[in-house]
């Protein structure tokens, strides 16, 4: 994933991180911050900070023991649909000193996601500055819905494509999807809806004989 880091964007991220660091008073911190803007920008630009939905699904299926998936969306969005095994820590809570000091004491493979990319990258920058290695789910929950829960199928498929589609469909079923989701929110402000049971049409009542 390639993200263009402009001076304005980097300045905004820098200001946000410095604001969070100000919350950690000298002498009371259990976590030391190390902030190098050029290193963080390089990691984002190179894609070293990202993980694809496909790789994340493999880790979940394999039962990766140290995996910690953090959904930084609102509780409302989380309740409507979330990635299997994810814990909901909204962005505002994640950036608090108490959370940073309590949730990341044991080394873990941390994966962050929101609906899109921007909010997750904000969280990633703060965690990285706090010495916590983390990854951002590329495309966020919207990408998860589109690629994992709703694998696409074309009319004309080669044999190898059919095999890949069937494998993707099996993964979707593992995560409780029937592969019927058709729309994506496309931003951090909206989330793609989870699958809903199909509504059976009501049968028309037949006129009685008497």
N, C-alpha and C positions, 0 to 999 in steps of 0.2 A: 504494500500500500504506500503510495507516494503522496505526501501532503506538503504543499508549499508553505513554508514558514516565512511570513512577512514580518518586517520590523514591528509593525503595529500589533500583530497577533502575539509575537513573542513578548512585547512590552506588556500586553494585557495579562498574559500568563504569569509574567514575572511579578507584576503588581499583586495578582491574586495570591501567589505563593508567599510573597513577603508579608502580606496581610495575615495569612495563616500562621507564619512563623512568629509574628508578633504576639500570638496567643500563648506562646510557650515562654513563660518567664524564666530568666536565668536562674539556675540553682534548683529549679523544680522539674526540669525536663528529664525524662527517662530516655528520650530519643534525640539524637543530635542531627541537625539538618546540614546537608551539604548540597549547595546549589550552584551548578555551573550551567548557565543558560545555553552555551554553545554545545555542550554534551547532550542536553535534553533535546535541543532542536535537531541535532544530528540523528538521534535515535528515532525521532518521529519521522524525519524526512526519509530515512533508510528503510523504515518499516519494521525495525527490530522490536518495536513496542507492540506489534499487532499479532493476533492469532485468528485464523479463519474459523468459520462456523464448522466446517468439515473436521478440522483437527480437534476442536473442542468437543464435538460429538463423539469422536473416537476416544478421547480421554475419559469421558463420562461412561461410555459403554465398557471400557476396559477397567473401570473402577479405580482410576488414578488416586492413590490414597492421600496425597498431600494437596489435592486440588481444592481451591476455595473460589467459588464463583460468586461475585458480588454484583447484585442488581442495584444500581444507584438511582433508579427511577422512584417516583412517588409510590406510597403504599397502594394508592388507587390503581395505578398502572400495573403494579406487581400482582395485585389480586385478580386482574383480568387475564393474565397469562404471563408465564415466566419460564426460564430455562430450568430443566430438571436439576435439583440439588442446589439451586441458587439461594443465597440468603439476601434479604432485602435490607440494605443500609443506604437510605437516601443520601444524596450528595451532601446536603447540609450537615447531616449527622456524621458522615464519614470524615469530614474535615475538622471535627472537634478533637481537642487534645485527648479527651478520655477515650475516644474510639481508637485513635492512632496508637495510644499506649497499651490498650487492652486486647485489640484484635490481631495484632501482628507480632506478638512476642515469640511465636514458634515459626520457623521457616516454612513457608507454604508457596505453592504455585498459585498466585492470585490472578484471576481473570476478571476484569471490570467490563460492565456493559450498561448502556443506556438504550434509548430507542435508536439513536444514530451514533455518531462518533464524537462530537464536540464535548459533551458533558463528561463522557468517559475519559477523554484526554485531559480534561481539567483535573479529574481525580487522580489520573496516572501521574501527572506532573507533581502533585503534592506528595503522593506516596513515594515516588522516586526520590524526591528531595529529602524525604524522611528516612531514606535508606531501605525502603521496601520495594523489592523487585516485583513488577506487575506487568500484565499484558492487557491490551484493549481488544475486545472482540470486534473484528473488522466489520463495519456496517451495522453493528449493534443488534438489538433484538429484531429489527426489521429484516436484517439479513438472515438471522436464524430462522425466522418464519418462512422466508422465501426459499431458502436453500435446503433446510433440514426438514421442516414440517410440511412444506409444499414443493417437493421436487417437480421440476417442469418436464413435460412430456410433449414431444413433437409428433406430428402425424406420420412422417416418414423417418423411421429410425433404422440405423444399421444394427447388425447383430450385437456388436460390442456396446453400442449405445443402449440397447434394450437391457443388456446385462447390468450396465451401470445404473439405469433407471430403476430396475428391480431391486438392486442393492440399496439405492437411495430410499426407495419406498419402504424397505424393511427397516431402515434406520428411522424413518418417520413414524412407523408403527411402534417402534421401541419407545419413542417419546410421546406416544398416545395420539398421534395424528393420523387422519385418513387421507392426507394429502389433498385437502379440498379448499385450502385457503387461497384466495385469488388476488388480494390487494395488499399493498404496502403503504405504510404511512409516509416514509421518505424523509423524516426529519426527527430531531430530538424532541419536538413538541407533541408529536402524535405517535401512538404505538399501533402496530398491526394487530388486529383482533385475533384472538385464539379461535380454534375450531369450535363451532357450536353444533349440537345435534340437529340433523335434518328434521324439518317439520313435515310430518305426514299430512297430506291433504285430507280434509274431512270428507267422509262419504255422504253423498246425498241421500236423504231419507226417501224411501219409496212410498208412494201413496198407498194408504191402506185400502183394503177391500170393503170395509163396512163403515 
